[in-house]
């Protein structure tokens, strides 16, 4: 089941709840959330394209990467909370 995190340029940025055993990543697609959408690895210092399935238009790829990099910390935090990798302190 997908969990939507952010929206940008009409794309939904999300992860699948069953993906917790994999390294941190997000899927990006328009209209529908698909398990085989374009995938980006999210690390402590970078965002890299993992798998391009065509769900992000090539004209938008640079902007989507820039947006993911800008929001990397929020994405990491959401992943860790969703997969209970850390205890969130308030």
Beta strands, then each sheet from edge to edge (+ up, - down):
strand 1: 2-8
strand 2: 11-16
strand 3: 25-30
strand 4: 38-42
strand 5: 47-51
sheet 1: 1+ 2- 3+ 4- 5+
end
